[in-house]
Amino acid sequence: MSRSRAVAAAGPEYLLDIESLDLEARGIARHEGKVVFVRGALPGERVIARRVRNKPSYDVAEAISIERGSSQRTVPACPHFGTCGGCSMQHLHPAAQLAIKQRVLEDQLERIAGLRPGMVLRPIAGPAWGYRFRARLSVRHVPKKGGVLVGFHERGSSYVADMRECHVLPPDVSGLLLPLRALVGGLSIHDRMPQIEVAIGDTGGPAGRTIALVFRILESLTPADRESLREFSARPGLEIWLQPKGPDSISLFAREGRLAASDTESGLAYRLPEFDIRMPFRPTDFTQVNHGINEVLVRMALRLLDPAPGDRVADLFCGLGNFSLPLARRAREVIGIEGSASLVRRATDNALANGLAERARFAVANLFELDPQAWHDLGAFDRVLVDPPREGALAVAQALAAAGPRPRRIVYVSCNPATLARDAAVLVHTGGWRLSAAGAVNMFPHTSHVESIAVFD
């Protein structure tokens, strides 16, 4: 890292010893008793940093020179790292990234809930590159930078990064970034298309997958625009979708160079081969970003939940049935509950398509407002799987702690260690469960995102 003094309005510089990393992968140091969060610095390093933000209780700084480097520091693979906000940890060896995420999980459980798991699970890891099968790319027309930009936001900014490649996207999707810039730049609505959502299925197309691109459009397309999009879709396995309003307004426009009929379904799907399950989905349906890690996560969740053939199991925040359908291969009955009616319909269709309609049933309910009586009315469950969004499952934890009969085991899949710890405190300190095990899941390599799994008995 070079030491540059070209920024005229730069803040003061200081020499710092980095103690640890925060949840945004910034180094943590102290200067004259004040906490300093240092971008680009790693634990154990001594750096010269320039202050970029001054707050009453902390500073934010940028490392401009590494005086003593970490043995875990590595050269980022992507030339856009440091500018693009899509990744924050490419300068840290992947194994060290995972160790830090495991420590973040354990620290949050102890600090927020006063808990230590009975067993620390071996972290789940997979390929560090080309793993991202979902992405939301921003689109901006920026004449000063030569036209349309397509990519992630710049770090800490609303500007779109000037990206020409992306190493966490599969190579064939990374290779679409520059063609997409040219495509959108040639449309009449090039400044009225703020977003392109990418969804990839691991079945279909000559490379074994389908790539869906959902164009968010704020104005109607001209005939010339429609022809340009149709021609662009001629790539093998490629689908073009249009979204004029909210996520439910999407419609398939063209596939592999042919305009789509109004009733045409997407070719998107992913497989869970160990359970002989194929999961079709639409581009805006929630699916895990990392299909490879998801496959391992499902396997581990079922092993930890350990349902018996006669068990009745609840899958809360079930989505498309990612856990429900594999569970239905093992348990007597699975009830999947989800707040989205459209996801429940698709989960029901997936159960039918996989021959599991008699063992997996789905219902719509707002689990963020679940009360003990409503939980009691669902009947007794032997085991429960919980897979909430970042907000966690506080109402579920409170209902489980207050109402009987109690499931013998709960497996909680989390994408936010802070809300997991909050809910764990309710389950253990109020409900009387024991935190038997917990471990990190590296669903998003090179980012500070911490996914995890925990077991309560």
VEXPA-997301 format. One line per 4 residues: number of its first residue (from 1); their letters; for each residue x, y, z of C-alpha. Coordinates in nm, 2 decimals, m for minus. Each point is the difference from the previous one (the first is absolute). Layout:
NUM	A	X:Y:Z  ...
This chain:
1	MSRS	0.00:0.00:0.00  0.16:0.33:m0.10  0.01:0.30:0.22  m0.16:0.29:m0.19
5	RAVA	m0.04:0.36:0.11  m0.19:0.11:m0.30  m0.33:0.07:0.18  0.00:0.38:0.07
9	AAGP	m0.28:m0.01:0.27  0.14:m0.31:0.17  m0.03:m0.04:0.38  0.29:m0.06:0.24
13	EYLL	0.22:m0.31:m0.03  0.09:m0.23:0.29  0.19:m0.32:0.08  m0.23:m0.27:0.12
17	DIES	0.02:m0.36:0.13  m0.30:m0.20:m0.12  m0.16:m0.21:0.27  m0.29:m0.18:m0.18
21	LDLE	m0.26:0.04:m0.27  m0.35:0.13:0.03  m0.32:m0.13:m0.17  0.08:0.20:m0.31
25	ARGI	0.35:m0.15:m0.03  0.17:0.33:0.11  0.30:m0.02:0.23  m0.06:0.12:0.35
29	ARHE	0.27:0.21:0.18  0.02:0.27:0.27  0.16:0.34:m0.02  0.02:0.22:0.31
33	GKVV	m0.28:m0.20:0.16  m0.24:0.02:m0.31  m0.10:m0.30:m0.21  0.11:0.02:m0.36
37	FVRG	m0.15:m0.22:m0.27  0.26:m0.04:m0.28  m0.10:m0.11:m0.35  0.25:m0.23:m0.16
41	ALPG	0.18:m0.10:0.32  0.02:m0.35:0.16  0.04:m0.12:0.36  0.37:0.00:0.11
45	ERVI	0.10:0.26:m0.25  0.17:0.34:0.06  m0.13:0.25:m0.25  0.02:0.37:m0.08
49	ARRV	m0.36:0.11:m0.05  m0.17:0.32:m0.11  m0.31:0.11:0.18  m0.30:0.03:m0.24
53	RNKP	m0.28:0.05:0.26  0.00:0.15:0.34  m0.28:m0.10:0.24  m0.03:0.09:0.37
57	SYDV	0.05:m0.37:0.11  0.21:m0.14:m0.28  0.20:0.08:m0.32  0.00:m0.17:m0.33
61	AEAI	0.33:m0.01:m0.18  0.15:m0.15:m0.32  0.33:m0.19:0.01  0.24:0.17:m0.23
65	SIER	0.32:m0.19:0.10  0.06:m0.35:0.15  0.30:0.03:0.23  m0.03:m0.35:0.14
69	GSSQ	m0.22:m0.24:m0.20  m0.20:m0.30:0.10  0.10:m0.35:m0.11  m0.36:m0.04:m0.10
73	RTVP	0.00:0.29:m0.24  m0.03:m0.10:m0.37  m0.02:0.18:m0.33  m0.36:0.07:m0.11
77	ACPH	m0.10:m0.19:m0.32  m0.22:0.28:m0.12  0.14:0.32:m0.14  m0.31:0.19:0.13
81	FGTC	0.05:m0.11:0.36  0.01:0.30:0.23  m0.23:0.21:m0.22  m0.28:m0.25:m0.06
85	GGCS	m0.21:m0.06:0.31  m0.09:m0.36:m0.10  0.29:m0.14:0.20  0.18:0.12:0.31
89	MQHL	0.24:m0.29:0.08  0.19:m0.10:m0.31  0.32:0.12:0.16  m0.04:m0.27:0.27
93	HPAA	0.07:m0.37:m0.06  m0.33:m0.20:m0.03  0.08:m0.23:0.29  0.07:0.31:0.22
97	QLAI	m0.33:0.15:m0.12  m0.19:m0.30:0.13  0.19:m0.01:0.33  m0.10:0.37:0.05
101	KQRV	m0.36:m0.07:m0.08  0.00:m0.29:0.25  0.14:0.23:0.26  m0.26:0.27:m0.08
105	LEDQ	m0.28:m0.26:0.06  0.15:m0.11:0.33  0.06:0.35:0.12  m0.36:0.11:m0.08
109	LERI	m0.15:m0.30:0.18  0.21:0.07:0.31  m0.04:0.38:0.00  m0.37:0.02:m0.08
113	AGLR	m0.13:m0.32:0.14  0.26:m0.10:0.26  0.03:m0.34:m0.17  0.26:m0.24:m0.12
117	PGMV	m0.10:m0.29:m0.22  0.06:m0.35:0.14  0.18:m0.08:m0.32  0.15:0.22:m0.27
121	LRPI	m0.09:m0.15:m0.33  0.25:m0.03:m0.28  m0.06:0.30:m0.23  m0.16:m0.06:m0.34
125	AGPA	0.22:0.13:m0.28  0.01:m0.05:m0.38  0.15:0.16:m0.31  0.11:0.36:0.06
129	WGYR	m0.06:0.12:m0.36  m0.28:m0.01:m0.25  m0.25:m0.10:0.27  m0.26:0.28:m0.03
133	FRAR	m0.31:m0.13:m0.17  m0.21:0.31:0.08  0.10:0.36:m0.03  m0.17:0.34:m0.02
137	LSVR	0.19:0.22:m0.24  m0.06:0.37:0.00  m0.01:0.19:m0.33  0.09:0.37:m0.05
141	HVPK	0.05:0.22:m0.30  0.32:0.20:0.08  0.11:0.20:m0.30  0.33:0.11:0.17
145	KGGV	0.10:m0.37:0.02  m0.09:m0.08:m0.36  m0.37:m0.10:0.02  m0.18:m0.28:0.20
149	LVGF	0.15:m0.17:0.30  m0.12:m0.34:0.12  0.12:m0.15:0.32  m0.01:0.02:0.38
153	HERG	0.01:0.33:0.19  0.34:0.15:0.09  0.10:m0.07:0.36  m0.19:0.23:0.24
157	SSYV	m0.16:0.19:m0.29  m0.31:0.02:m0.22  0.21:0.02:m0.31  0.03:m0.30:m0.23
161	ADMR	0.35:m0.16:m0.02  0.16:0.01:m0.35  0.02:m0.38:m0.02  0.13:m0.20:m0.29
165	ECHV	0.02:m0.34:0.18  m0.11:m0.16:0.32  0.17:m0.31:0.15  m0.28:m0.10:0.24
169	LPPD	m0.24:m0.03:m0.30  0.03:m0.31:m0.22  0.24:0.08:m0.29  m0.28:m0.01:m0.26
173	VSGL	m0.20:0.25:0.20  0.30:0.22:0.07  0.05:0.00:m0.38  m0.34:0.16:m0.05
177	LLPL	0.09:0.32:0.19  0.15:0.19:m0.30  m0.26:m0.13:m0.25  m0.27:0.11:0.24
181	RALV	0.15:0.35:0.01  m0.01:0.02:m0.38  m0.35:m0.14:m0.02  m0.16:0.24:0.25
185	GGLS	0.20:0.29:m0.14  m0.17:m0.06:m0.34  m0.35:m0.01:0.14  m0.23:0.30:m0.01
189	IHDR	m0.06:m0.03:0.38  0.37:m0.03:0.09  m0.06:0.25:0.28  m0.32:m0.16:0.12
193	MPQI	0.12:m0.35:0.08  0.15:0.01:0.35  0.06:m0.37:0.07  0.07:m0.34:m0.16
197	EVAI	m0.06:m0.30:0.23  0.19:m0.32:m0.08  m0.12:m0.35:0.10  0.17:m0.32:m0.11
201	GDTG	m0.13:m0.35:0.01  0.23:m0.30:0.00  m0.21:m0.19:m0.26  m0.06:0.10:m0.37
205	GPAG	0.21:0.14:m0.27  0.31:m0.16:m0.16  0.21:0.09:0.30  m0.25:m0.17:0.23
209	RTIA	m0.18:0.31:0.12  m0.24:0.28:m0.09  0.08:0.36:0.05  m0.29:0.24:0.05
213	LVFR	0.04:0.38:m0.02  m0.28:0.21:0.14  0.00:0.35:m0.14  m0.18:0.26:0.22
217	ILES	m0.16:0.25:m0.24  m0.15:0.33:0.09  m0.13:0.08:m0.35  m0.14:m0.21:m0.28
221	LTPA	0.23:m0.15:m0.26  0.00:0.11:m0.36  m0.02:m0.27:m0.28  0.37:0.06:m0.06
225	DRES	0.07:m0.06:0.37  m0.19:m0.32:0.00  0.19:m0.13:m0.30  0.33:0.09:0.17
229	LREF	m0.10:m0.20:0.31  m0.12:m0.29:m0.21  0.33:m0.02:m0.19  0.19:0.02:0.33
233	SARP	m0.19:m0.30:0.13  0.13:m0.22:m0.28  0.29:m0.12:0.22  m0.04:m0.36:0.11
237	GLEI	m0.20:m0.05:0.32  m0.08:0.38:0.03  m0.34:0.13:0.10  m0.11:0.37:0.00
241	WLQP	m0.27:0.11:0.24  m0.16:0.34:0.03  m0.11:0.16:0.33  m0.21:0.32:m0.04
245	KGPD	m0.11:0.02:0.37  0.06:m0.21:0.31  0.16:m0.35:0.00  m0.34:m0.17:m0.07
249	SISL	m0.03:0.19:m0.33  0.27:m0.19:m0.18  m0.07:m0.17:m0.32  0.22:m0.21:m0.23
253	FARE	0.08:0.20:m0.32  0.24:m0.22:m0.20  0.20:m0.32:0.03  0.30:m0.09:m0.22
257	GRLA	m0.11:0.24:m0.27  m0.37:m0.08:m0.01  m0.28:0.21:0.14  m0.18:m0.18:0.29
261	ASDT	m0.36:m0.09:0.00  m0.20:0.15:0.29  m0.03:m0.33:0.18  0.37:m0.10:m0.03
265	ESGL	0.17:m0.10:0.32  0.36:0.05:0.09  0.26:m0.26:m0.05  0.15:0.09:0.33
269	AYRL	0.04:m0.28:0.26  0.25:m0.14:0.24  0.05:m0.36:0.12  0.06:m0.17:0.34
273	PEFD	0.12:m0.33:m0.14  0.05:m0.17:0.33  m0.38:0.03:0.05  m0.10:m0.05:m0.36
277	IRMP	m0.16:0.35:m0.01  m0.02:0.25:m0.28  m0.11:0.35:0.10  m0.14:0.23:m0.28
281	FRPT	0.00:0.37:0.08  m0.07:0.34:m0.15  0.27:0.26:m0.03  m0.12:0.21:0.29
285	DFTQ	m0.09:m0.29:0.23  0.24:m0.02:0.30  0.26:m0.27:m0.04  0.34:m0.03:0.15
289	VNHG	0.27:0.19:m0.18  0.25:m0.29:0.03  m0.15:m0.32:m0.14  0.30:m0.21:0.10
293	INEV	0.00:0.11:0.36  m0.38:m0.03:0.01  0.02:m0.36:m0.09  0.25:m0.07:0.29
297	LVRM	m0.21:0.22:0.23  m0.32:m0.20:m0.06  0.19:m0.33:0.05  0.14:0.13:0.33
301	ALRL	m0.33:0.15:0.12  m0.17:m0.33:m0.05  0.28:m0.19:0.17  m0.02:0.23:0.30
305	LDPA	m0.38:0.00:0.02  0.01:m0.38:m0.03  m0.37:m0.06:m0.07  m0.14:m0.35:0.06
309	PGDR	m0.24:m0.16:m0.25  m0.29:0.06:0.23  0.08:0.37:0.08  m0.22:0.30:m0.07
313	VADL	0.23:0.29:m0.10  m0.06:0.38:m0.04  0.21:0.20:m0.25  m0.04:0.37:0.09
317	FCGL	0.08:0.26:m0.27  m0.01:m0.29:m0.24  0.02:0.20:m0.33  m0.02:m0.24:m0.30
321	GNFS	0.05:m0.30:0.22  0.38:m0.01:0.00  0.00:m0.19:0.33  m0.36:m0.12:0.00
325	LPLA	0.02:m0.24:m0.29  0.32:m0.17:0.11  m0.15:m0.03:0.34  m0.31:m0.16:m0.15
329	RRAR	0.23:m0.28:m0.13  0.08:m0.09:0.36  m0.29:0.10:0.22  m0.36:m0.10:0.02
333	EVIG	m0.14:0.35:m0.05  0.15:0.34:m0.07  m0.19:0.33:0.04  0.17:0.29:m0.18
337	IEGS	m0.11:0.35:0.11  0.09:0.32:m0.19  m0.12:0.36:m0.01  m0.01:0.02:m0.38
341	ASLV	m0.31:m0.15:m0.17  0.18:m0.03:m0.33  0.29:m0.19:0.15  m0.25:m0.23:0.17
345	RRAT	m0.17:m0.07:m0.33  0.33:m0.08:m0.16  0.11:m0.22:0.29  m0.33:m0.19:m0.03
349	DNAL	0.07:m0.05:m0.37  0.35:m0.12:0.07  m0.13:m0.25:0.25  m0.24:m0.13:m0.26
353	ANGL	0.27:m0.01:m0.28  0.23:m0.20:0.23  m0.27:m0.25:0.11  m0.01:0.14:0.36
357	AERA	m0.34:0.17:0.01  m0.14:m0.25:0.25  0.29:0.05:0.25  0.08:0.37:m0.05
361	RFAV	m0.27:0.26:0.05  0.04:0.38:0.00  m0.19:0.29:0.16  0.02:0.38:0.00
365	ANLF	0.06:0.18:0.33  0.18:0.31:0.12  0.27:m0.16:0.22  0.12:0.34:0.12
369	ELDP	m0.33:0.03:0.19  m0.04:m0.36:0.11  m0.16:m0.03:0.34  0.01:m0.29:0.24
373	QAWH	m0.36:m0.10:m0.06  0.04:m0.01:m0.37  0.31:m0.22:0.04  m0.19:m0.23:0.24
377	DLGA	m0.29:m0.03:m0.25  0.23:m0.14:m0.26  0.04:m0.32:0.21  0.30:m0.18:0.14
381	FDRV	0.33:m0.01:m0.20  0.28:m0.23:0.08  0.26:0.22:m0.17  0.01:0.35:m0.14
385	LVDP	0.23:0.16:m0.26  0.01:0.38:m0.01  0.16:0.19:m0.29  m0.09:0.37:0.04
389	PREG	0.12:0.31:m0.19  0.24:0.25:0.16  m0.27:0.12:0.24  0.02:m0.33:0.18
393	ALAV	m0.29:m0.19:0.16  m0.07:0.17:0.33  m0.38:m0.06:0.00  0.06:m0.37:m0.08
397	AQAL	0.26:m0.03:0.28  m0.24:0.16:0.24  m0.29:m0.22:m0.11  0.21:m0.32:0.03
401	AAAG	0.12:0.10:0.34  m0.36:0.08:0.13  m0.21:m0.27:m0.16  m0.01:m0.38:0.02
405	PRPR	0.05:m0.27:m0.09  0.36:0.06:m0.08  0.20:m0.14:m0.29  0.30:m0.21:0.12
409	RIVY	0.24:0.17:m0.24  0.02:0.33:m0.19  0.25:0.07:m0.28  0.03:0.37:m0.07
413	VSCN	0.16:0.11:m0.33  0.10:0.37:0.02  0.13:0.27:m0.23  0.06:0.25:0.29
417	PATL	0.20:m0.11:0.31  m0.14:0.29:0.20  m0.36:m0.10:m0.04  0.09:m0.37:0.04
421	ARDA	0.16:0.09:0.34  m0.30:0.21:0.10  m0.24:m0.29:m0.08  0.23:m0.25:0.16
425	AVLV	m0.02:0.19:0.33  m0.38:m0.04:0.00  0.01:m0.37:m0.09  0.26:m0.08:0.27
429	HTGG	m0.06:0.25:0.28  m0.38:0.00:m0.03  m0.09:m0.32:m0.18  0.25:m0.23:0.17
433	WRLS	0.16:m0.14:m0.31  0.38:m0.06:m0.01  0.22:0.14:m0.28  0.15:m0.33:m0.09
437	AAGA	0.20:0.10:m0.31  0.07:0.29:m0.23  0.23:0.07:m0.30  0.06:0.24:m0.28
441	VNMF	m0.10:m0.05:m0.37  0.20:0.19:m0.26  m0.29:0.07:m0.24  0.17:0.32:m0.12
445	PHTS	0.38:m0.04:m0.03  0.19:0.33:m0.01  m0.28:0.19:0.17  m0.06:0.07:0.36
449	HVES	m0.34:m0.17:m0.01  m0.02:m0.27:0.27  m0.24:m0.29:m0.05  m0.02:m0.26:0.28
453	IAVF	m0.19:m0.30:0.13  m0.09:m0.08:0.37  m0.16:m0.29:0.18  m0.22:0.03:0.31
457	D	m0.11:m0.31:0.21
